[in-house]
Amino acid sequence: MLQLSGVSYRYAGYSNEVLHDIDLRLDDGEIVGLIGPNEAGKSTLCLVASGLAPASIGGSLRGSLTLDGVPATGLATHELAERVVVGFQNPNTQRSGIAATVFEEIALGPMNLGLPVDETVERTREAVARLRLGELIRRDPQRLSGGQAQLVGIASLLAMQPRHVILDEPTAQLDPAGTRLVGEALRSLAGSGTSLLIAEHKTDLLDGLCSRILAIDSGRIVLDGPTATVFDDPRLAALGVEPPARARLVRAFRDRAIEVSVVEDALAGAAS
Amino acid sequence: MILVSVFTRAGTHVLFTIGPFDATTEGVDFAGQTLVRLFAISTSIGLFGLTTEPRSFVLDLERRGLSPRFAFVALATLEAVPAMVERASIIGSAQRARGLDTEGSLRARLRGVLPLVGPVILSSLTEVEERSLALEVRAFGRPGHRHLLWRLPDSTAQLIVRTGLFLALIAAIAGRITGTFPRLP
């Protein structure tokens, strides 16, 4: 379980806090979506929940982060990395810059953990299979498209096999097929007990993936609840967040006094 | 440097004179030895560069005990050059699309380079923090040994040649110390 309790955070060199009194609990196997307008504090929350802020980037933190009951304060960054990983939205900065092939790039994390070669290879193959990157493993990581690089970045994190995964706009550069692929991989990862926090603008992805949604604005959590409830909340419009197609369709039918279950049955049929 | 050595080295036997400068036997001897040394150094560096892939070299050094951090710095530096060139190309295209003239006369080209330098350097710097965070997430800072996936092939022939060259180096040093090989005048 990953837990943030009463967390406020201020970047080094700034006088104002960008996160205020955040309480967040991620249970094992739970997938939580994080939505909000630009500059709401989503990326900062990802950094804080991963322990990188303030451990690596400095700044001032009030409140506490615990990882499976262990306070993150005082843990070295490599000890944090064994428990929680975070993926950033720019795939170019995810690359190590030293691997000659995609396989080596994905293997870098397990290798850094000091694992035996056999286990490193096994974890790498598993991550490759999860994101169906088999055709890319011999390619130069610097010669990938944005979408391919994003998939490789996610695979590099999955190969670490952490207990908690935090992703900041993991599908920003992916096409619909790539987005679905990531969704399937993350769902399968959660099935094995990993907890996930996903900051995304693509609410359709979160709608099919998350059991709970947090909406953040100006550094505060303003909505927190089951996915369907949050996406049906009229306050989302004020945050500039577009609800997923399913929620919009349901609302449109409801507004026209059409039986909503018809829509839900049709959507369930389409999904299957 | 060779010419300076020929004409300025003090000596007793003058071969010929050009103006105020005397070319002496000692000067030609010194210049010849300097030339051979420079040739040996530049040839060996060139041969190394042509036959050795830098990445393989650094990773093999790591396998032999070099710090992973040092190996990363060395490799990242090598990899940074083509990445910077590519970034400059992208930024150059973007600037040209907005009307920047980067072709034509030398003056026009120089004027066109200035608006590229700032974005190239600044964008590189802004990526550094996120890139270092991404490495930390992958436990790069973990102390201790890493089991590398790579092992360079090392044939018996290469081992024999390497040992032979190492023994020749020892013999050359010993020869110089004992006076078997002549010193430079």
Interface residues (C-beta under 8 A of the other chain):
Chain A: L47 S50 L52 S56 I57 A76 T77 H78 A81 E82 V85 V86 G87 F88 N90 N92 T93 Q94 R95 S96 G97 I98 A100 E104 A107 L108 G109 M111 N112 L113 G114 L115 P116 V117 T120 V121 Q142 G153 S156 L157 M160
Chain B: R55 P68 A71 F72 L75 A76 E79 A80 P82 A83 E127 E129 E130 R131 S132 L133 A134 L135 E136 V137 R138 A139 F140 G141 R142 P143 G144 H145 R146 H147 L148 L149 W150
